Every structure is written in C-alpha cells, then in structure tokens.
C-alpha cells in the first residue's frame, strides 16, 4: 500500500480561506444561510470554516449544525460493515433558509442523497448547496455536483482519498492511498 500527499496543512489552510471567501460572496452576512456539517467527518471541515468565517471575516450571524445521515443511507444494514450513528446537532429550523451542506469528500454522491432526505426533518430549505474539500469527479453514482470545491481529484476506484484533520488525526493533510 502506497500513499501520496495531495494536500499539506498549508495548502488546506489556503483552500479553506478561499472557500470561506466564496461563501461570503454568495451569502453576504449569512442572515438567511445555515451551514450543515455532515457527520462524522464533515464536522471537522464545517467547524474549521465556521471558525475562519467568524474570526478572520467577522461574520456574526453564522448558524452551524451537524447532521447525522446514518439511518438515511441506502447501504444501512447491508453488507458486513456496521454503521455507527453520530449525533445530530441542529438547534434551528431550516425552513426557507439557504442550506450549505459541508463534507470532506464527494465520492459517489450517496451521502449527499441521504443528507437531502435527512434535512427534511428540520424544515423545507429554500435552497441547498454543497461544499466539499475534495471532489472525486469520476466516481459519481448519482448526478450530484458541488457548488464549492477545494480540489478536484481524479482517482480510480481502487484508490482512496483520506482526509486527516488535526482535531482527530493530529495533522491536516489529504492523502491518495493506493491499495
């Protein structure tokens, strides 16, 4: 098994600031926009973006939630892999809001499909956008594309993209792993 560094900590930081600026361009003061990190690992990207928006760009009205999609997945209770549920932390209504889903890697699109179903429990959004750090564009099973992407990666199916965050892996890095 070999691995190649796609993004180091410096590159990730630059990308996060670019993504934050793109969000500001489209959502101004975030008065009608909410950010939703998809559990389990989208929360690290969502938290980091929220921190940058608040501290570096002085966004005051930012609402951030975390959405667990485990029970909405089409592979729940299929196969040998047991999915563990995470917490949903959304203490606001998304009715008529602009929702930005945030996840680390867009691969097949199935997680986003599950998120589209799960978010309905919190109201009917006016609009939904998708922000991903990594877009594996040639692996899609569903017609889902990100509105905001950090980096596009052309990885074949045997290759895996692994995103490490300082908060859970001790480093900020993105690897392409060849198994």
Contact map, one row per residue, 1 for C-alpha under 8 A:
11100000000000000000000000000000000000000000000000000000000000000000000000000000000000000000000000000000000000000000000000000000000000000000000000000000000000000000000000000000111
11110000000000000000000000000000000000000000000000000000000000000000000000000000000000000000000000000000000000000000000000000000000000000000000000000000000000000000000000000000111
11111000000000000000000000000000000000000000000000000000000000000000000000000000000000000000000000000000000000000000000000000000000000000000000000000000000000000000000000000011110
01111100000000000000000000000000000000000000000000000000000000000000000000000000000000000000000000000000000000000000000000000000000000000000000000000000000000000000000000000011100
00111111000000000000000000000000000000000000000000000000000000000000000000000000000000000000000000000000000000000000000000000000000000000000000000000000000000000000000000001111000
00011111000000000000000000000000000000000000000000000000000000000000000000000000000000000000000000000000000000000000000000000000000000000000000000000000000000000000000000001111000
00001111111100000000000000000000000000000000000000000000000000000000000000000000000000000000000000000000000000000000000000000000000000000000000000000000000000000000000000001110000
00001111111100000000000000000000000000000000000000000000000000000000000000000000000000000000000000000000000000000000000000000000000000000000000000000000000000000000000000011100000
00000011111110000000000000000000000000000000000000000000000000000000000000000000000000000000000000000000000000000000000000000000000000000000000000000000000000000000000000111000000
00000011111111000000000000000000000000000000000000000000000000000000000000000000000000000000000000000000000000000000000000000000000000000000000000000000000000000000000000000000000
00000011111111100000000000000000000000000000000000000000000000000000000000000000000000000000000000000000000000000000000000000000000000000000000000000000000000000000000000000000000
00000011111111110000000000000000000000000000000000000000000000000000000000000000000000000000000000000000000000000000000000000000000000000000000000000000000000000000000000011000000
00000000111111111000000000000000000000000000000000000000000000000000000000000000000000000000000000000000000000000000000000000000000000000000000000000000000000000000000000000000000
00000000011111111100000000000000000000000000000000000000000000000000000000000000000000000000000000000000000000000000000000000000000000000000000000000000000000000000000000000000000
00000000001111111110000000000000000000000000000000000000000000000000000000000000000000000000000000000000000000000000000000000000000000000000000000000100000000000000000000000000000
00000000000111111111000000000000000000000000000110010000000000000000000000000000000000000000000000000000000000000000000000000000000000000000000000000100000000000000000000000000000
00000000000011111111100000000000000000000000000010010000000000000000000000000000000000000000000000000000000000000000000000000000000000000000000000000000000000000000000000000000000
00000000000001111111110000000000000000000000000000000000000000000000000000000000000000000000000000000000000000000000000000000000000000000000000000000000000000000000000000000000000
00000000000000111111111000000000000000000000000000000000000000000000000000000000000000000000000000000000000000000000000000000000000000000000000000011100000000000000000000000000000
00000000000000011111111100000000000000000000000010011000000000000000000000000000000000000000000000000000000000000000000000000000000000000000000000000000000000000000000000000000000
00000000000000001111111110000000000000000000000000000000000000000000000000000000000000000000000000000000000000000000000000000000000000000000000000000000000000000000000000000000000
00000000000000000111111111000000000000000000000000000000000000000000000000000000000000000000000000000000000000000000000000000000000000000000000000010000000000000000000000000000000
00000000000000000011111111110000000000000000000000000000000000000000000000000000000000000000000000000000000000000000000000000000000000000000000000000000000000000000000000000000000
00000000000000000001111111111100000000000000000000000000000000000000000000000000000000000000000000000000000000000000000000000000000000000000000000000000000000000000000000000000000
00000000000000000000111111110000000000000000000000000000000000000000000000000000000000000000000000000000000000000000000000000000000000000000000000000000000000000000000000000000000
00000000000000000000011111110000000000000000000000000000000000000000000000000000000000000000000000000000000000000000000000000000000000000000000000000000000000000000000000000000000
00000000000000000000001111111101100000000000000000000000000000000000000000000000000000000000000000000000000000000000000000000000000000000000000000000000000000000000000000000000000
00000000000000000000001111111100000000000000000000000000000000000000000000000000000000000000000000000000000000000000000000000000000000000000000000000000000000000000000000000000000
00000000000000000000000100111110000000000000000000000000001110000000000000000000000000000000000000000000000000000000000000000000000000000000000000000000000000000000000000000000000
00000000000000000000000100111111110000000000000000000000001011000000000000000000000000000000000000000000000000000000000000000000000000000000000000000000000000000000000000000000000
00000000000000000000000000001111100000000000000000000000000011000000000000000000000000000000000000000000000000000000000000000000000000000000000000000000000000000000000000000000000
00000000000000000000000000100111110000000000000000000000000000000000000000000000000000000000000011000000000000000000000000000000000000000000000000000000000000000000000000000000000
00000000000000000000000000100111111000000000000000000000000001100000000000000000000000000000000011110000000000000000000000000000000000000000000000000000000000000000000000000000000
00000000000000000000000000000101111100000000000000000000000001111000000000000000000000000000010011110000000000000000000000000000000000000000000000000000000000000000000000000000000
00000000000000000000000000000000111110000000010000000000000001111000000000000000000000000000000000111100000000000000000000000000000000000000000000000000000000000000000000000000000
00000000000000000000000000000000011111000000010000000000000000011110000000000000000000000000000000111100000000000000000000000000000000000000000000000000000000000000000000000000000
00000000000000000000000000000000001111100111111000000000000000011110000000000000000000000000000000001110000000000000000000000000000000000000000000000000000000000000000000000000000
00000000000000000000000000000000000111111110000000000000000000000111100000000000000000000000000000001110000000000010000000000000000000000000000000000000000000000000000000000000000
00000000000000000000000000000000000011111110000000000000000000000111100000000000000001110000000000000000000000000000000000000000000000000000000000000000000000000000000000000000000
00000000000000000000000000000000000001111110000000000000000000000001000000000000000001000000000000000000000000000000000000000000000000000000000000000000000000000000000000000000000
00000000000000000000000000000000000001111111100000000000000000000000000000000000000000000000000000000011000000000000000000000000000000000000000000000000000000000000000000000000000
00000000000000000000000000000000000011111111110000000000000000000000000000000000000000000000000000000111000000000000000000000000000000000000000000000000000000000000000000000000000
00000000000000000000000000000000000011111111111000000000000000000100000000000000000000000000000000000110000000000000000000000000000000000000000000000000000000000000000000000000000
00000000000000000000000000000000000010001111111100000000000000000000000000000000000000000000000000000000000000000000000000000000000000000000000000000000000000000000101000000000000
00000000000000000000000000000000000010001111111110000000000000000000000000000000000000000000000000000111000000000000000000000000000010000000000000000000000000000000000000000000000
00000000000000000000000000000000001110000111111111000000000000010000000000000000000000000000000000000110000000000000000000000000000000000000000000000000000000000000000000000000000
00000000000000000000000000000000000010000011111111100000000000010000000000000000000000000000000000000000000000000000000000000000000000000000000000000000000000000000000000000000000
00000000000000010000000000000000000000000001111111110000000000000000000000000000000000000000000000000000000000000000000000000000000000000000000000000000000000000000000000000000000
00000000000000011001000000000000000000000000111111111000000000000000000000000000000000000000000000000000000000000000000000000000000000000000000000000000000000000000000000000000000
00000000000000000000000000000000000000000000011111111100000001010000000000000000000000000000000000000000000000000000000000000000000000000000000000000000000000000000000000000000000
00000000000000000000000000000000000000000000001111111111000000000000000000000000000000000000000000000000000000000000000000000000000000000000000000000000000000000000000000000000000
00000000000000011001000000000000000000000000000111111111100000000000000000000000000000000000000000000000000000000000000000000000000000000000000000000000000000000000000000000000000
00000000000000000001000000000000000000000000000011111111111000000000000000000000000000000000000000000000000000000000000000000000000000000000000000000000000000000000000000000000000
00000000000000000000000000000000000000000000000001111111111101000000000000000000000000000000000000000000000000000000000000000000000000000000000000000000000000000000000000000000000
00000000000000000000000000000000000000000000000000111111111000000000000000000000000000000000000000000000000000000000000000000000000000000000000000000000000000000000000000000000000
00000000000000000000000000000000000000000000000000111111110000000000000000000000000000000000000000000000000000000000000000000000000000000000000000000000000000000000000000000000000
00000000000000000000000000000000000000000000000000011111111000000000000000000000000000000000000000000000000000000000000000000000000000000000000000000000000000000000000000000000000
00000000000000000000000000000000000000000000000000001111111100000000000000000000000000000000000000000000000000000000000000000000000000000000000000000000000000000000000000000000000
00000000000000000000000000001100000000000000000000001110111111000000000000000000000000000000000000000000000000000000000000000000000000000000000000000000000000000000000000000000000
00000000000000000000000000001000000000000000000000000100011111000000000000000000000000000000000000000000000000000000000000000000000000000000000000000000000000000000000000000000000
00000000000000000000000000001110000000000000000000000000001111100000000000000000000000000000000000000000000000000000000000000000000000000000000000000000000000000000000000000000000
00000000000000000000000000000110111000000000000001000100001111110000000000000000000000000000000000000000000000000000000000000000000000000000000000000000000000000000000000000000000
00000000000000000000000000000000111000000000000000000000000011111000000000000000000000000000000000000000000000000000000000000000000000000000000000000000000000000000000000000000000
00000000000000000000000000000000011110000000011001000000000001111100000000000000000000000100000000000000000000000000000000000000000000000000000000000000000000000000000000000000000
00000000000000000000000000000000011110000000000000000000000000111110000000000000000000011110000000000000000000000000000000000000000000000000000000000000000000000000000000000000000
00000000000000000000000000000000000111100010000000000000000000011111000000000000000000111100000000000000000000000000000000000000000000000000000000000000000000000000000000000000000
00000000000000000000000000000000000111100000000000000000000000001111100000000000000000111100000000000000000000000010011000000000000000000000000000000000000000000000000000000000000
00000000000000000000000000000000000001110000000000000000000000000111110000000000000011110000000000000000000000000010010000000000000000000000000000000000000000000000000000000000000
00000000000000000000000000000000000001100000000000000000000000000011111110000000000000000000000000000000000000100110010000000000000000000000000000000000000000000000000000000000000
00000000000000000000000000000000000000000000000000000000000000000001111110010000001111000000000000000000000000000000000000000000000000000000000000000000000000000000000000000000000
00000000000000000000000000000000000000000000000000000000000000000000111110010000000010000000000000000000000000000000000000000000000000000000000000000000000000000000000000000000000
00000000000000000000000000000000000000000000000000000000000000000000111111010000000000000000000000000000000000000110110000000000000000000000000000000000000000000000000000000000000
00000000000000000000000000000000000000000000000000000000000000000000111111110000000000000000000000000000000001100100000000000000000000000000000000000000000000000000000000000000000
00000000000000000000000000000000000000000000000000000000000000000000000111110000000000000000000000000000000001000100000000000000000000000000000000000000000000000000000000000000000
00000000000000000000000000000000000000000000000000000000000000000000000011111110000000000000000000000000000000000000000000000000000000000000000000000000000000000000000000000000000
00000000000000000000000000000000000000000000000000000000000000000000011111111100011000000000000000000000000000000000000000000000000000000000000000000000000000000000000000000000000
00000000000000000000000000000000000000000000000000000000000000000000000000111110011000000000000000000000000000000000000000000000000000000000000000000000000000000000000000000000000
00000000000000000000000000000000000000000000000000000000000000000000000000111111100000000000000000000000000000000000000000000000000000000000000000000000000000000000000000000000000
00000000000000000000000000000000000000000000000000000000000000000000000000101111110000000000000000000000000000000000000000000000000000000000000000000000000000000000000000000000000
00000000000000000000000000000000000000000000000000000000000000000000000000000111110000000000000000000000000000000000000000000000000000000000000000000000000000000000000000000000000
00000000000000000000000000000000000000000000000000000000000000000000000000000111111000000000000000000000000000000000000000000000000000000000000000000000000000000000000000000000000
00000000000000000000000000000000000000000000000000000000000000000000000000011011111100000000000000000000000000000000000000000000000000000000000000000000000000000000000000000000000
00000000000000000000000000000000000000000000000000000000000000000000010000011000111110000000000000000000000000000000000000000000000000000000000000000000000000000000000000000000000
00000000000000000000000000000000000000000000000000000000000000000000010000000000011111000000000000000000000000000000000000000000000000000000000000000000000000000000000000000000000
00000000000000000000000000000000000000000000000000000000000000000001011000000000001111100000000000000000000000000000000000000000000000000000000000000000000000000000000000000000000
00000000000000000000000000000000000000110000000000000000000000000001010000000000000111110000000000000000000000000000000000000000000000000000000000000000000000000000000000000000000
00000000000000000000000000000000000000100000000000000000000000000111000000000000000011111000000000000000000000000000000000000000000000000000000000000000000000000000000000000000000
00000000000000000000000000000000000000100000000000000000000000001111000000000000000001111100000000000000000000000000000000000000000000000000000000000000000000000000000000000000000
00000000000000000000000000000000000000000000000000000000000000001110000000000000000000111110000000000000000000000000000000000000000000000000000000000000000000000000000000000000000
00000000000000000000000000000000000000000000000000000000000000011110000000000000000000011111100000000000000000000000000000000000000000000000000000000000000000000000000000000000000
00000000000000000000000000000000000000000000000000000000000000001000000000000000000000001111100000000000000000000000000000000000000000000000000000000000000000000000000000000000000
00000000000000000000000000000000000000000000000000000000000000000000000000000000000000000111110000000000000000000000000001000000000000000000000000000000000000000000000000000000000
00000000000000000000000000000000000000000000000000000000000000000000000000000000000000000111111000000000000000000000000001100000000000000000000000000000000000000000000000000000000
00000000000000000000000000000000010000000000000000000000000000000000000000000000000000000001111111100000000000000000000001111000000000000000000000000000000000000000000000000000000
00000000000000000000000000000000000000000000000000000000000000000000000000000000000000000000111110000000000000000000000001111100000000000000000000000000000000000000000000000000000
00000000000000000000000000000000000000000000000000000000000000000000000000000000000000000000011111000000000000000000000000111110000000000000000000000000000000000000000000000000000
00000000000000000000000000000001110000000000000000000000000000000000000000000000000000000000011111100000000000000000000000011110000000000000000000000000000000000000000000000000000
00000000000000000000000000000001110000000000000000000000000000000000000000000000000000000000010111110000000000000000000000001111100000000000000000000000000000000000000000000000000
00000000000000000000000000000000111100000000000000000000000000000000000000000000000000000000010011111000000000000000000000001111100000000000000000000000000000000000000000000000000
00000000000000000000000000000000111100000000000000000000000000000000000000000000000000000000000001111100000000000000000000000001111000000000000000000000000000000000000000000000000
00000000000000000000000000000000001111000000000000000000000000000000000000000000000000000000000000111110000000000000000000000001111000000000000000000000000000000000000000000000000
00000000000000000000000000000000001111000110110000000000000000000000000000000000000000000000000000011111000000000000000000000000011100000000000000000000000000000000000000000000000
00000000000000000000000000000000000011001110110000000000000000000000000000000000000000000000000000001111110000000000000000000000011110000000000000000000000000000000000000000000000
00000000000000000000000000000000000000001100100000000000000000000000000000000000000000000000000000000111110000000000000000000000000111000000000000000000000000000010000000000000000
00000000000000000000000000000000000000000000000000000000000000000000000000000000000000000000000000000011111000000000000000000000000111110000000000000000000000001010000000000000000
00000000000000000000000000000000000000000000000000000000000000000000000000000000000000000000000000000011111110000000000000000000000101111000000001000000000000000000000000000000000
00000000000000000000000000000000000000000000000000000000000000000000000000000000000000000000000000000000111110000000000000000000000000111011000000000000000000000000000000000000000
00000000000000000000000000000000000000000000000000000000000000000000000000000000000000000000000000000000011111100000000000000000000000000011110000000000000000000000000000000000000
00000000000000000000000000000000000000000000000000000000000000000000000000000000000000000000000000000000011111111000000000000000000000000001111100000000000000000000000000000000000
00000000000000000000000000000000000000000000000000000000000000000000000011000000000000000000000000000000000111111100000000000000000000000000110000000000000000000000000000000000000
00000000000000000000000000000000000000000000000000000000000000000000100010000000000000000000000000000000000111111110000000000000000000000000000000000000000000000000000000000000000
00000000000000000000000000000000000000000000000000000000000000000000000000000000000000000000000000000000000011111111000000000000000000000000000100000000000000000000000000000000000
00000000000000000000000000000000000000000000000000000000000000000000000000000000000000000000000000000000000011111111100000000000000000000000000000000000000000000000000000000000000
00000000000000000000000000000000000000000000000000000000000000000000100111000000000000000000000000000000000001111111110000000000000000000000000000000000000000000000000000000000000
00000000000000000000000000000000000001000000000000000000000000000011100100000000000000000000000000000000000000111111111000000000000000000000000000000000000000000000000000000000000
00000000000000000000000000000000000000000000000000000000000000000000000000000000000000000000000000000000000000011111111100000000000000000000000000000000000000000000000000000000000
00000000000000000000000000000000000000000000000000000000000000000000000100000000000000000000000000000000000000001111111100000000000000000000000000000000000000000000000000000000000
00000000000000000000000000000000000000000000000000000000000000000011100100000000000000000000000000000000000000000111111110000000000000000000000000000000000000000000000000000000000
00000000000000000000000000000000000000000000000000000000000000000010000000000000000000000000000000000000000000000011111111110000000000000000000000000000000000000000000000000000000
00000000000000000000000000000000000000000000000000000000000000000000000000000000000000000000000000000000000000000001111111111000000000000000000000000000000000000000000000000000000
00000000000000000000000000000000000000000000000000000000000000000000000000000000000000000000000000000000000000000000011111100000000000000000000000000000000000000000000000000000000
00000000000000000000000000000000000000000000000000000000000000000000000000000000000000000001111000000000000000000000001111110000000000000000000000000000000000000000000000000000000
00000000000000000000000000000000000000000000000000000000000000000000000000000000000000000000111100000000000000000000001111111000000000000000000000000000000000000000000000000000000
00000000000000000000000000000000000000000000000000000000000000000000000000000000000000000000011110000000000000000000001101111100000000000000000000000000000000000000000000000000000
00000000000000000000000000000000000000000000000000000000000000000000000000000000000000000000011111100000000000000000000100111111000000000000000000000000000000000000000000000000000
00000000000000000000000000000000000000000000000000000000000000000000000000000000000000000000001111100000000000000000000000011111000000000000000000000000000000000000000000000000000
00000000000000000000000000000000000000000000000000000000000000000000000000000000000000000000000111100000000000000000000000001111100000000000000000000000000000000000000000000000000
00000000000000000000000000000000000000000000000000000000000000000000000000000000000000000000000001111000000000000000000000001111110000000000000000000000000000000000000000000000000
00000000000000000000000000000000000000000000000000000000000000000000000000000000000000000000000001111000000000000000000000000011111000000000000001100000000000000000000000000000000
00000000000000000000000000000000000000000000000000000000000000000000000000000000000000000000000000011110000000000000000000000001111100000000000011110000000000000000000000000000000
00000000000000000000000000000000000000000000000000000000000000000000000000000000000000000000000000011110000000000000000000000000111110000000000001111000000000000000000000000000000
00000000000000000000000000000000000000000000000000000000000000000000000000000000000000000000000000000111110000000000000000000000011111100000000001011100000000000000000000000000000
00000000000000000000000000000000000000000000100000000000000000000000000000000000000000000000000000000011100000000000000000000000001111100000000000001110000000000000000000000000000
00000000000000000000000000000000000000000000000000000000000000000000000000000000000000000000000000000001110000000000000000000000000111110000000000001111100000000000000000000000000
00000000000000000000000000000000000000000000000000000000000000000000000000000000000000000000000000000000111000000000000000000000000111111000000001001111100000000000000000000000000
00000000000000000000000000000000000000000000000000000000000000000000000000000000000000000000000000000000111000000000000000000000000001111111000000000001111000000000000000000000000
00000000000000000000000000000000000000000000000000000000000000000000000000000000000000000000000000000000011000000000000000000000000000111111000000000001110000000000000000000000000
00000000000000000000000000000000000000000000000000000000000000000000000000000000000000000000000000000000000000000000000000000000000000011111000000000000011100000000000000000000000
00000000000000000000000000000000000000000000000000000000000000000000000000000000000000000000000000000000001100000000000000000000000000011111100000000000001110000000000000000000000
00000000000000000000000000000000000000000000000000000000000000000000000000000000000000000000000000000000001110000000000000000000000000011111111100000000000000000000000000000000000
00000000000000000000000000000000000000000000000000000000000000000000000000000000000000000000000000000000000111000000000000000000000000000011111000000000000000000000000000000000000
00000000000000000000000000000000000000000000000000000000000000000000000000000000000000000000000000000000000111000000000000000000000000000001111100000000000000000000000000000000000
00000000000000000000000000000000000000000000000000000000000000000000000000000000000000000000000000000000000010000000000000000000000000000001111110000000000000000000000000000000000
00000000000000000000000000000000000000000000000000000000000000000000000000000000000000000000000000000000000010010000000000000000000000000001011111000000000000000000000000000000000
00000000000000000000000000000000000000000000000000000000000000000000000000000000000000000000000000000000000000000000000000000000010000000000001111100000000000000000000000000000000
00000000000000000000000000000000000000000000000000000000000000000000000000000000000000000000000000000000010000000000000000000000111100100000000111111000000000000000000000000000000
00000000000000000000000000000000000000000000000000000000000000000000000000000000000000000000000000000000000000000000000000000000111000000000000011111000000000000000000000000000000
00000000000000000010010000000000000000000000000000000000000000000000000000000000000000000000000000000000000000000000000000000000011100000000000001111100000000000000000000000000000
00000000000000000010000000000000000000000000000000000000000000000000000000000000000000000000000000000000000000000000000000000000001111100000000001111111000000000000000000000000000
00000000000000110010000000000000000000000000000000000000000000000000000000000000000000000000000000000000000000000000000000000000000111100000000000011111000000000000000000000000000
00000000000000000000000000000000000000000000000000000000000000000000000000000000000000000000000000000000000000000000000000000000000011100000000000001111100000000000000000000000000
00000000000000000000000000000000000000000000000000000000000000000000000000000000000000000000000000000000000000000000000000000000000001111000000000001111110000000000000000000000000
00000000000000000000000000000000000000000000000000000000000000000000000000000000000000000000000000000000000000000000000000000000000001111000000000000011111000000000000000000000000
00000000000000000000000000000000000000000000000000000000000000000000000000000000000000000000000000000000000000000000000000000000000000011100000000000001111100000000000000000000000
00000000000000000000000000000000000000000000000000000000000000000000000000000000000000000000000000000000000000000000000000000000000000010110000000000000111110111000000000000001000
00000000000000000000000000000000000000000000000000000000000000000000000000000000000000000000000000000000000000000000000000000000000000000110000000000000011111100000000000000000000
00000000000000000000000000000000000000000000000000000000000000000000000000000000000000000000000000000000000000000000000000000000000000000010000000000000001111110000000000000000000
00000000000000000000000000000000000000000000000000000000000000000000000000000000000000000000000000000000000000000000000000000000000000000000000000000000000111110000000000000000011
00000000000000000000000000000000000000000000000000000000000000000000000000000000000000000000000000000000000000000000000000000000000000000000000000000000001111111000000000000001111
00000000000000000000000000000000000000000000000000000000000000000000000000000000000000000000000000000000000000000000000000000000000000000000000000000000001011111100000000000001111
00000000000000000000000000000000000000000000000000000000000000000000000000000000000000000000000000000000100000000000000000000000000000000000000000000000001000111110000000000111100
00000000000000000000000000000000000000000000000000000000000000000000000000000000000000000000000000000000000000000000000000000000000000000000000000000000000000011111000000000111100
00000000000000000000000000000000000000000000000000000000000000000000000000000000000000000000000000000001100000000000000000000000000000000000000000000000000000001111100000011110000
00000000000000000000000000000000000000000000000000000000000000000000000000000000000000000000000000000000000000000000000000000000000000000000000000000000000000000111110111111100000
00000000000000000000000000000000000000000001000000000000000000000000000000000000000000000000000000000000000000000000000000000000000000000000000000000000000000000011111111111000000
00000000000000000000000000000000000000000000000000000000000000000000000000000000000000000000000000000000000000000000000000000000000000000000000000000000000000000001111111110000000
00000000000000000000000000000000000000000001000000000000000000000000000000000000000000000000000000000000000000000000000000000000000000000000000000000000000000000000111111100000000
00000000000000000000000000000000000000000000000000000000000000000000000000000000000000000000000000000000000000000000000000000000000000000000000000000000000000000001111111000000000
00000000000000000000000000000000000000000000000000000000000000000000000000000000000000000000000000000000000000000000000000000000000000000000000000000000000000000001111111110000000
00000000000000000000000000000000000000000000000000000000000000000000000000000000000000000000000000000000000000000000000000000000000000000000000000000000000000000001111111110000000
00000000100000000000000000000000000000000000000000000000000000000000000000000000000000000000000000000000000000000000000000000000000000000000000000000000000000000001111011111000000
00000001100100000000000000000000000000000000000000000000000000000000000000000000000000000000000000000000000000000000000000000000000000000000000000000000000000000011110011111100000
00001111100100000000000000000000000000000000000000000000000000000000000000000000000000000000000000000000000000000000000000000000000000000000000000000000000000000011100000111110000
00001111000000000000000000000000000000000000000000000000000000000000000000000000000000000000000000000000000000000000000000000000000000000000000000000000000000001111000000011111000
00111110000000000000000000000000000000000000000000000000000000000000000000000000000000000000000000000000000000000000000000000000000000000000000000000000000000001110000000001111100
00111100000000000000000000000000000000000000000000000000000000000000000000000000000000000000000000000000000000000000000000000000000000000000000000000000001000111100000000000111110
11110000000000000000000000000000000000000000000000000000000000000000000000000000000000000000000000000000000000000000000000000000000000000000000000000000000000111100000000000011111
11100000000000000000000000000000000000000000000000000000000000000000000000000000000000000000000000000000000000000000000000000000000000000000000000000000000001110000000000000001111
11000000000000000000000000000000000000000000000000000000000000000000000000000000000000000000000000000000000000000000000000000000000000000000000000000000000001110000000000000000111
